[in-house]
Amino acid sequence: MANFRNTLRAMVLGLGLVPLVAGAQSEADFSEIEPIELRLAHVVNEQDGFHIAAEKFKALVEERSDGAVSVEIFPNAQLGDERTLLESMQIGTVDMGVITNGPVANFVEEIAVFELPFLFPSREAAYQVLDGPVGQDLLDELERVNLKGLAYAERGFRNLTNSRGPVTEPSDLDGLKLRVMENPVYVDTFRELGANAVPMAWTEALTAMQQGTIDGQENPVNVIHSFELNETQTHMTLSRHTYAPAIFVMGMPVWSELPEPVQGVIEAAAQEAAEYERQVNEEMEAEQLAELKASGMEVVEDPDLEAFRAAVDPVYDEYSDRFGEYLSRIREQLD
């Protein structure tokens, strides 16, 4: 993706649209552009990394467009859950959002390749793939469903929590009623691990945990912390079973109507905001984990990861053909 973006920036620089140097002001004359108001939505609260990314994006776009483009942020699922937001973007009633990768895969199946369990050994390995040709090709796939993929922020490495007891190996998940995202890879992964995987929207999951109708869920430390899941979930396992990207997405009905100078500013700002949010997430994780422990949450830091990896081998057998060249390209890049 880096080569693609450099080529794009060089092309538009020749047209006097955006600067090649990241962070510099656009050379375009935005005074000739009618004011544009963009509505950016996400489903989490103002302490979450998604909101941090959205605020960074807003600041960059408004500054670099000389105020011609304004961004209004709608957190806390004010405009709907993530699937609803994506559907609204497709028809142009919501302009854009920061969306977890899992729900996006309901629209473009191939992008769920990133959700395969234990695919990425580290954040750095994930960034290498996301910011490379594989990541860009998958963003481009969104256009066939009337969405514009702009950049990868992150939800992060996902971990298990539950209200029943410590989980150190797959057998501890037997019969555990676990909320997962509405994504078949997650459902199949946790069914292979022995859990009763229940796909549901996040807003519904919060209520279900409070009412005790589900035993647990899986999410990165930042989500567990920001939603204070320690109040209903007494146990966490640092399984780091999946690295979950998040995507800056815009609806094509809105994107296609934007002047080219504005498109250039938006693409550059989305990438910069995404990279900023990744850095913030990494810096905050250790502090958030310490606070969760201090609150009384019991944390299993050294689960039997080899047993977990072996248990999910059938997931790779099931999905290898579905993801085709994308999985093989990722493995080649990581070797």
C-alpha angles and dihedrals in degrees: 000000000000091000091046093051093047090051091048092049092048090051095049091042087062087055091049093245110120136003122255091219111082114241096019122123119266116256092216119111102243092176088084093056121093111241113274124204118198125194112212117189137187135168103234135078132270094264093058126101091244090063091046089053091047093051092049090050092049092051094048095047095046092047097044094045091052088240095305089118121049125188124208115196123214111192131176097048090289090152097038142284120306097271090049090049092053092048090049091051090052091059096036101248091116117037104207147330150186103252133182112248094238098068090043087062089066086070100036109024096195093066088067087076086090089060095062109123119262092357097135120048094198145004090257091056090051093050090050090059099037094050093044135074095287092055093047094047090054092048088053090053089067091071091072088065094046096262131117117219111209110172145333119255116168144249087188138215110340125228136189126251129178144163097227110067147302118313114208101148137017094266089065088067095060108131094355109148101225129182113225132176119273091265126113094222091060092044093051093043095056095040088056088051090054100254126131094244113206116190112212142143116272095244089057092046093058091057092044092054091049091050093044094236089128127039101213153337141212126240142131121283091256092061094043089052100042093049092044092232088168085083091069103015114065098179134053130184119200092221095147084197098160136021106219120199123201123214135219099224131182129187114251092227088065098035094053091054095052119103113250094249089056092047089054093051092047095050094049093044093049092053093046093046091048093053090046091053092050090055093048091049092054093047093049099045099081092049093047092050091051091052092050091052091048089053090061102264110145111226126201103206100176110043120168095270094173089060091049092050092049092049093057097050090105089062090063090047089052098047106031093092093043094057092038114170095008094068093045091047091051092049091049091051093049096046 
